């Protein structure tokens, strides 16, 4: 697999992570569906998904692209929440992150 679709999927996963964090803020502020935070969260997810679709132009299997995007999203989210929110990681979660990285290599 070429590096371009992997980079696109990494950026897409990072944008989805931003969407997750925006929705965490939305929930903490009261979860009003008519708030600007909600709209920004939806728009952020839309941009992340549009990048997933963009990766299809680079001869990547649709299933592989979707899995790789979600793995990047998960890995980035776990690392971010560990350092920013100081959420602890268990040994099982660390093993899961390592397996996620290995699976990106195997799928790609």
C-alpha positions in Angstrom: 0.0 0.0 0.0 1.2 3.5 -0.8 1.9 6.1 1.9 -0.7 8.7 0.6 -3.8 6.8 1.6 -2.3 5.9 4.9 -1.6 9.6 5.5 -5.1 10.6 4.4 -6.6 8.0 6.8 -4.3 9.2 9.7 -5.6 12.8 9.2 -9.1 11.4 8.9 -8.7 9.5 12.2 -7.2 12.6 13.9 -10.3 14.7 12.7 -12.6 12.0 14.1 -10.7 12.3 17.4 -11.3 16.0 17.3 -15.0 15.3 16.8 -15.0 12.9 19.7 -13.5 15.6 21.9 -16.0 18.2 20.7 -18.9 15.9 21.6 -17.3 15.2 25.0 -17.5 19.0 25.5 -21.0 19.1 24.2 -22.1 16.4 26.7 -20.4 18.2 29.6 -22.2 21.5 28.7 -25.7 20.0 28.7 -26.2 18.1 25.5 -28.6 20.5 23.7 -28.9 19.4 20.0 -29.4 23.0 18.9 -26.1 24.2 20.3 -23.2 25.3 18.1 -21.0 22.7 19.7 -23.3 19.9 18.4 -23.2 21.4 14.9 -19.4 21.7 14.9 -19.1 18.1 16.1 -21.3 16.8 13.3 -19.4 18.9 10.7 -16.1 17.6 12.1 -17.3 14.0 11.7 -18.5 14.8 8.2 -15.0 16.1 7.2 -13.4 13.0 8.7 -15.7 10.8 6.7 -15.1 12.8 3.5 -11.4 12.1 3.9 -12.1 8.4 4.2 -14.0 8.6 0.9 -11.0 10.5 -0.6 -8.7 7.6 0.4 -10.7 5.3 -1.9 -9.2 7.1 -4.9 -5.8 5.6 -4.1 -6.6 2.0 -4.8 -7.3 1.0 -1.2 -9.8 -1.6 -0.3 -12.9 0.0 1.2 -13.0 -2.4 4.2 -9.3 -1.9 4.9 -9.6 1.9 4.7 -12.5 1.9 7.2 -10.7 -0.3 9.6 -7.5 1.7 9.4 -9.3 5.0 9.9 -11.0 3.7 13.0 -7.8 2.2 14.3 -6.0 5.6 13.9 -9.0 7.3 15.5 -8.8 5.0 18.5 -5.1 5.1 18.9 -5.0 8.9 18.7 -7.9 9.2 21.1 -6.4 6.9 23.7 -3.0 8.7 23.6 -4.7 12.1 23.7 -6.9 11.2 26.7 -4.0 9.7 28.5 -1.9 12.9 28.3 -4.6 15.5 28.3 -7.2 14.1 30.6 -4.8 11.9 32.6 -7.0 8.8 32.1 -5.0 5.8 33.1 -4.2 2.9 30.7 -4.3 -0.7 31.8 -1.9 -3.3 30.5 -4.7 -4.8 28.4 -5.4 -1.4 26.8 -1.7 -1.0 26.0 -1.6 -4.4 24.4 -4.7 -3.5 22.4 -2.9 -0.3 21.1 0.1 -2.4 20.1 -2.1 -4.9 18.4 -3.9 -2.0 16.6 -0.6 -0.7 15.3 0.3 -4.2 14.1 -3.1 -4.7 12.4 -2.6 -1.4 10.5 0.6 -2.9 9.1 -1.0 -6.2 8.3 -4.2 -4.7 6.8 -2.3 -2.1 4.8 
